[in-house]
Structure formats: C-alpha cells, structure tokens
Amino acid sequence: MCNSQLNSSLYLTSVDTEQQDGDSVNLGVGELVAVISAPIVVLSILCMVAFVLYYRYQLNRAQYHTPRQQYEQYPVIEPGQPSISDLIDISGSGSGFPLLVQRTIARQIQLCEIIGKGRYGEVWRGRWKGESVAVKIFSSREERSWFREVELYNTVMLRHDNILGFIAADNKDNGTWTQLWLVTNNHENGSLFDYLNRTVLSVPAMIKLAWSTASGLAHLHMEILGTQGKPAIAHRDLKSKNILVKNNGTCCIADLGLAVRHDSTTDSVDMDKQNNRVGTKRYMAPEVLEETINMNHFESFKRADVYAFGLVLWEIARRCSVGGIYEDYQLPYFDMVPSDPSVEEMRKVVCVEKHRPALPNRWQNVDSLRVMGRLMKECWYGNAAARLTALRIKKTLASMTKQGDLEI
C-alpha cells in the first residue's frame, strides 16, 4: 500500500543525481547475476572440455593396450574341443591355419600381461580357450616387419619343433589406431639371452640348447622340393634374444621379420626392399659390416647366419659348468665394444683388427667344450665360403650326445 504513493519521476531523479554526485554505480539484480555467473559458466565449460579430452585419451589408450577384451567373450576349453596343437595337426599344411581361422582365434584371445618390449612394439602373454599364447603387437611404423613375418610364417612346410610355432595373425584399424597382431606359442623360459643370464648349464644341457638351435637353423636353410615344398630361408638377425627356450630344455628360433627366401626357379633372393631395418650390429658378419656381401646370392645370407650362430654358441658354452667352474654371462665382444656399438666400431674390431671372442683356457681340458670351441672358430672365418653349414653343425652336435664320441 505504501508503494502506491511513490512518485516515479522523483525516484528516477534521485537515482540520476546519486549517479552524478558519486563515483559508484548501483547495478540491477539481473546485471549483478550476469557478472557473477559468467566466469563460473566459462570455467565449467573449460572443465567439461578437459574431462572429455582426458576420457577420450584414456579410452584410446585402453583400447591399444587391452584390445578386444571389452568386446569378446573368452571361452574356456571344454572336453572334446580341439586344442591349438590339434588344429595344427588337422590343417596339415605345415604352415598355419586358414586366414579365416586365424582371425577367429585372434579375436578370441584375452591379453593378460606384458612379457617383453622391443623396437617393434610389445609382447603379451595371452589366453585362448585356457591355453597360454604369446601375442606380439607391432607398432604401426613396423607394419612392414609384421607383414613380412606373417608372410614367412605362412610358408608351407615351415613348421618345425625348433622354429617358434605360429598360430595366427590379425590386423585391426578403426581410423584412430592400428593393431598388428602376431600370435605364437608361449614359452615361459623366455629368450636364450634371459635364460643364460640366470642359468648355469651342465654339459648335456649345453649340447641340447646348441643342437636344437642348429636344428632349427638347418631347417630354415633347407629347401624342400615338391608341390608342397619349402623354399630355403635365411634369418638375417640370429642372436640369443631371438631364440626362445622351451620347458624341455630345447630352443626354437623366432623373429623372422628380416628373413629372406630363395626362389630356386629364378635363382634370386626374395627380399623385402621396403623394410629399412638392419640386423643387430654386434652379430653382423664381416662381409655385412664391410658391405661386400653379394645381395643377389642367397648362399651369402646363409653364411652370415652361420657366423651369428657361432657367437650364440660362444654365449652358451661360457655358461657350462665343469667341476664347478663357469664364466659369467656376457654378450659377444663385450670387452671390445660399447654396449650399443656402431657399425664403424664393429667393423674396426671384426674386419680391421680381425678379433673374435676369446675362448677360456679351461675349454682345452674338457672334450665337449673343446669341440664347441672348434665349431665356433669354423663359423667365424673371415672367408664366408669356408664356414660350416648349419646341417654340418647340427650333425656334429648330435654326435656329441653319444658318450665318448666328441670328435668332429
């Protein structure tokens, strides 16, 4: 009732007078709310944008590191269902499964934990219907290595006890990230490098590791003729880190990303010229270091493999205990070059100074170690044509298993 007596003109005049006389301005309620709420709204929007970006980052990261786990059901193996080894026996090709079967298996695998990392990407331990498998996940920049390795593992008649068992391959691209999977048998002992670091060997164990590796290399190098034959293959990156140790104490050769095949019909070398990767410098043969190797002659690559195998034999033999005496594990040329040597440093030691890893004096007093030493020297010849073949090495090591027969 009191407000009905107010004179609006007098009120406006008093407000104008007050604004003219004083420095302050009285804001209306709407203006005051706008001034206070505007910064809060802007800050809230920024927080929401930051949250969305972080969520998308975590989602992409989770999808890369644990692919398919959110989308697949993981069946447990049931009685009567075929295992991986059963399926391999059924396929009968000596290589891998049909591509459709490979993709099906790959999409049913549950990743469990990372068991290794390298320049190509990561290796995970996985499960397929209750069976343990290894999953090598290549980074997108290593696509050529992945493609080459898959291509070689699918070679007919490649399957062998001493070559890593190939199961499946798969690739998946959603526009944001690409997964390149290579599924193989899993061997809990890890690489020969890891195994030798923590294990001291008996004489029979040493011979078993050496013979099985030589057997795998001989099978790679061998050409099998016929419609279901196999071309000769050279590894080109043989080293203790690319050899795995099985539970039965034998080895199998892994990592075929740099391998080359021999085309016997044209006597040419099937090589992936788009892959710029090179082998491990420490294990490079003299002709590779000097760049004098004949890249058009397949035998040249086999001889370079034999040189690298000689270094692997040296790594194995040092860990053999006789009378409680053995050497600490070391990489070849550990006392001559840095931990990550350059090509120039290796060339100086191997080609110019013509050094080879030293053989301990104690080896001369033990028949098996003396024979191992002679084998190594015949793998290390500077003249590649004079080196032993993988098949000859395999036969010599096999003869060492016979008691009392340790002569080459």
C-alpha positions, 0 to 999 in steps of 0.5 A, a space after each residue: 500500500 505504501 508503494 502506491 504513493 511513490 512518485 516515479 519521476 522523483 525516484 528516477 531523479 534521485 537515482 540520476 543525481 546519486 549517479 552524478 554526485 558519486 563515483 559508484 554505480 548501483 547495478 540491477 539484480 539481473 546485471 549483478 547475476 550476469 557478472 557473477 555467473 559468467 566466469 563460473 559458466 566459462 570455467 565449467 565449460 573449460 572443465 567439461 572440455 578437459 574431462 572429455 579430452 582426458 576420457 577420450 585419451 584414456 579410452 584410446 589408450 585402453 583400447 591399444 593396450 587391452 584390445 578386444 577384451 571389452 568386446 569378446 567373450 573368452 571361452 574356456 576349453 571344454 572336453 572334446 574341443 580341439 586344442 591349438 596343437 590339434 588344429 595344427 595337426 588337422 590343417 596339415 599344411 605345415 604352415 598355419 591355419 586358414 586366414 579365416 581361422 586365424 582371425 577367429 582365434 585372434 579375436 578370441 584371445 584375452 591379453 593378460 600381461 606384458 612379457 617383453 618390449 622391443 623396437 617393434 612394439 610389445 609382447 603379451 602373454 595371452 589366453 585362448 580357450 585356457 591355453 597360454 599364447 604369446 601375442 606380439 603387437 607391432 607398432 604401426 611404423 613396423 607394419 612392414 616387419 609384421 607383414 613380412 613375418 606373417 608372410 614367412 610364417 605362412 610358408 608351407 612346410 615351415 613348421 618345425 619343433 625348433 622354429 617358434 610355432 605360429 598360430 595366427 595373425 590379425 590386423 585391426 584399424 578403426 581410423 584412430 589406431 592400428 593393431 598388428 597382431 602376431 600370435 605364437 606359442 608361449 614359452 615361459 623360459 623366455 629368450 636364450 639371452 634371459 635364460 643364460 643370464 640366470 642359468 648355469 648349464 651342465 654339459 648335456 644341457 649345453 649340447 641340447 640348447 646348441 643342437 636344437 638351435 642348429 636344428 632349427 637353423 638347418 631347417 630354415 636353410 633347407 629347401 624342400 622340393 615338391 608341390 608342397 615344398 619349402 623354399 630355403 630361408 635365411 634369418 638375417 638377425 640370429 642372436 640369443 634374444 631371438 631364440 626362445 627356450 622351451 620347458 624341455 630344455 630345447 630352443 626354437 628360433 623366432 623373429 623372422 621379420 628380416 628373413 629372406 627366401 630363395 626362389 630356386 626357379 629364378 635363382 634370386 633372393 626374395 627380399 623385402 626392399 621396403 623394410 629399412 631395418 638392419 640386423 643387430 650390429 654386434 652379430 653382423 658378419 664381416 662381409 655385412 659390416 664391410 658391405 661386400 656381401 653379394 645381395 643377389 646370392 642367397 648362399 651369402 645370407 646363409 653364411 652370415 647366419 652361420 657366423 651369428 650362430 657361432 657367437 650364440 654358441 660362444 654365449 652358451 658354452 661360457 655358461 657350462 659348468 665343469 667341476 664347478 667352474 663357469 664364466 659369467 654371462 656376457 654378450 659377444 665382444 663385450 670387452 671390445 665394444 660399447 654396449 650399443 656399438 656402431 657399425 664403424 666400431 664393429 667393423 674396426 674390431 671384426 674386419 680391421 683388427 680381425 678379433 673374435 671372442 676369446 675362448 677360456 683356457 679351461 675349454 682345452 681340458 674338457 672334450 665337449 667344450 673343446 669341440 664347441 670351441 672348434 665349431 665356433 672358430 669354423 663359423 667365424 672365418 673371415 672367408 664366408 665360403 669356408 664356414 660350416 653349414 648349419 646341417 654340418 653343425 647340427 650333425 656334429 652336435 648330435 654326435 656329441 650326445 653319444 658318450 665318448 664320441 666328441 670328435 668332429 
